[in-house]
Amino acid sequence: MLINKPILFLLFFLLSAFEWQANKPQATKWVIMQGGSLKVEGSTNVNKFNCVIDNYAKPDTLVVYKNNPKGSVPVSGILKLDVQNFDCHNPVMTSDLRKTLKVKAFPKLTIRFINLSKYPDLNGGAESIKGAVAIELAGVTKRFDVDYKFISAGENAISLIGTRQVDFSDFNIVPPRKIGGMIQTNNELNVIFKLRIKIVD
């Protein structure tokens, strides 16, 4: 029995639509809970230091698109942290860092999430995954690859730890100096951010 062309077209359209829906990335919401932090570790020619923005509590949400047919996992969402909240555990050093990061002109440090190399296994223990972010600091934005560690923290909850080395010069910043240049801050910084996340399908 012959099938006329309109019916063939309709069948083709329905099959194409079904295949598109099957391959469409699935959006999942990751709600960032209280208790996150961002730490910057650095050094001078004299000693080491670390500065922390602690207890990040803004209820941001990341949208993670799993089952992406192109392979990588797109992520959308932004964290905005107050540079003024950096604490270097030393009043002079804290003040110097805030000035170096141009806190008055650029009061926010922004992390925009771009993608993950794969969707984490939420039923496992700890898992290492690559990802990409764009960091905006002192008016300059630059993309970085990040090493993530995902740790299961109960039902539909995970802890995320991201690490990346950046340089002051990445953001056109001159590292601070003290005592006529005798104490010089090295260009390299190690950035570590920790987030507590609740996953909402």
C-alpha angles and dihedrals in degrees: 000000000000120000114217121237098253091057092047090050091049092050091048091049093049093048092048091049091049092050091048091051091047091052096040112117112252115232116225124183120226110195114204111223131202120285103058123138144186121213129190117199120195144149144219130207085268108040148339128266141184131201124197140198099202135193097018100196109170109125098235123167129215120202112214119192108209125184090041108172091213092066107241121084113242116219128192125191141093136227117205115194128186111243087204088068094064110121118193093180089245122078095218094047091045091053092047093051093049091050092046090053090050094239095178095055096034110025096171133071107202128199115191115191117223111172151325126230089231140352111268121249100245093192095057132081113244125348132183117219134171122232144163133239138172114228121201116197131158090356095306125108123201134171120234137182110235134202109226130193116198118199123187110240103181133295111352091344131111140175114226123201118186124188132186138155114231133173130229086232091060085074097037090255123145110221112245122259131199140200097021093316096307091119110051127183114225119240097237124088129182112216120202123179126183125196134183109214135192114201117221117185 
